[in-house]
Amino acid sequence: MKERGEAYARWCDAIGLRHWVLAFDEGHRWGHMTTNLVECINSVLKGARNLPVLMPVRATYYRLNEFFTRKSAETHEHKCAGFTYSVFAQQRIEANMQQAGNIVVHWFNRQNEVFEVERLPCRHVIACCANQRLDQKLYVHDIYKMTEVCKVYRFGFTPLGDPKTWPAYEGPTLVSNLALRRTSKGHPKLTRYLNEIDSRDIRGPQICRLCGAQGYSQS
């Protein structure tokens, strides 16, 4: 990045390595719930494969618009209904609360929040909070709150409209290479190196042009 420009390196240094370098994130994920964002929208674009280039682009645009519009309406309905967390987070919290009753908590240091539990994983936090009369909602990350979920779908899409009304595109012009064009008739030209067996198969047996017998030629 420094070879491209010092400004790039300074900008990344200001963010902090923990927020953008996998080796320093200590297992956390900043801003996204998955390491591969493509996995988030695979189900949205299912069925648009093996189509001409224009069709996947159009399908991606309109399907993402439909998906964001629907999810935005759902999140606002849940927020207006009084939900503090997303449906996924609320279900996980309720399931962990039911299982937290089977956990034994040993209190070591209340000030430093040091406890020992005899059962893992996430439900042990709820068990410790119940043991010490603490509000377990304080230990749920803000990313699960409906206010944060609504921010994901706050961006909108504008209609594409008639292509005739689009502004003129002044970008680069692509010129096809005729030498790379596939032949429209016959078998495609072989590009691999041929051995003796291939050469014999291509030539075929000798056939006499006078009598039509195999094994010798007219000469």
N, C-alpha and C positions, 0 to 999 in steps of 0.2 A: 504493500500500500504506500510505503514511503517513496518507492520509485515512481508511482503515479502522481504523488503530490503529498507534501507535508500536511496539508489541510485534512486529508482523509485520515491520516494517522492520529492527528490531534483530536478529530471528531470522535474516533473510536475510543481513544484513551479517556475522553470525558465521560463516556458511557460507563466504563468499568468492565473489567474482564469477566466478572461474575455474571453479567447480564447478556453476554453475547459469545463467549468462548466456552465450548462444551467441556473442556478439560478443567475449567475453574468454576462451573456452576453449582458444584456440590450437590448434584442431583435435582436441582430446582429447574423449573421451566418458566421463563419470563415472558408473559404476554400471550402464550399459546398453550393449549392443552395437549399438544402432540408435537413430536419432533419433525413430522412430515405433514405439512399443511395439505398436500394433495390428498392424503387419506381422508381429510375432513369432508371433501366434496366428491369423492368417488361415487357415492350412491346417487348424487344429484346428476352426474353426467353419464350414468350407466345407460347403455343403449345407443350412444352417439359415436361409437367407434366404427372404424372401417368405412367412414363416409368421406366424401370429398372435403377439401380443406375448408371451404366456406361453410359447410353444414355444421361441423363441430363448433366453429366459432359462433355461429348464430345460435346453436343449441345451448352452448355455454352461457351466452349472454342472457337469453330469455329464461333458462332454467334457474340460473342464479338469481335473477330478478324475482321469479316466482317463489323461490326458496326463502330469500331474505324478506320478502313482503309477508309471507305466511308466518315465519318465525318471529318477525317483529310484532305482528298482531298478537301472537300467542304470549310473548313475554310481557307485553303491556297489559294484557288481560290478567295474567298471573300477578303482576305488580299491583294492579288496581284491586285485585281480590285479597290483597294483604299478605301475599307470599313474600317472605324475606329472602329466601334462597330459591335456587332453581329446583325444578321437580327432581332432577337427578340427585342433587345434593341433599334435598329434604328426605328422599327415600333412603339414602345411605345413612343419614343421621338417625332417622327413626329405627333402622335396622340395627345400628350400633348401640343405640340406647336400650333396645331389648336384650342385647347380648352382654351389655355392661354389668348386669346384675351378677354374673358368674365370675367376675374378676375380683381377686383379692388385692387390695392396695396397702402398701407399707409406706408410712410417712417418714421421710428422712430429713428434709429441709424445706419448710414451707416458703421461706423467703427466696430461696434460689430455685423453687419449683422442682425439687428433686424427689421423685417417688419411684417405688419399685412395684411392678405389677407381675402377676403370675400368668398373664395371658396377653397375647398380642394379636393384631397390630392396632389400627386407629381407634378402636373402641376403648383402648386403655386411657385415652385422654378424657373421654366422657366419664369413665369410672373414677378417675382422679378428681375431676371437677365435682362429681356427686359426693365424693368422700370429704372434700374440703368446702363444700357449699359454695362453689364457684359457678359463674355463668359460663357454660360450655360454648355459647355462641361467640364469646370473645376470641375463641381459638379457631374459629372457622375462617378460612382465608376470604378476603373480600371478593376474590374473583368468582366465587359461587353466589354472590348476592345478585338479586334481580336488577339492581341499579347498574351493575357492571355488565350483566348479560344483555341489557337493553342497548348498551353502547356498541355491542358487536354488530347489531342490525340497524344502527342509526343511519347508515349511508344508503342512499337511494339510487335507482337507475332511471335514466331518462330515455324516453322512446327514441328509437333510431329514425323513424320517419321515412319519408320517400327518399331514396338515394339521389334523386335528381336535385333535391334541395340541399344536399351536403356541400360544404365548401370544397373547392378544388384542392386536390392533394398534390403537393409539390415535392414529395419525397423521391427517393431513388427509383429509377426505372430498371426493372429486371429484364435482361435479354437472355433468351434460352440458347443453350449450346446445341446446335444441330448435330454435332458429332456424337453427342450422348443420347440421341433419340433412338428409341427402339424401332426395329424394322417392323412394318405392319404386316408383311407377308412372309410365310415360310418360318422355319425354325430359327431361333435366335442364334447369333454367331457364337461359337465356342471361344472362350477366353483362356481356358486352362491348357497346359502343355500336354500334348498327346504322346502316348508311349506306343510300342510296337503293336500291342493288342488293339488299341484304338485305331491305329492306321490301317490295320488289316480289316477291321470291321467296317470302316468307312469306305475302303476300296471295294470290298466284296470279292467274290470269286470271278475269275476270268471267264468270259462268255464269247464264243465265236459269233461274229456278226453274220456269217454265211449260213451255218447250220443251226446255231442257237445252242450248241452243246457247251457244257462247262469244262474247265480245265485247260483250255488253250484258246488262243486268239486267231484271228484271220491270218495274221502274218505267219 
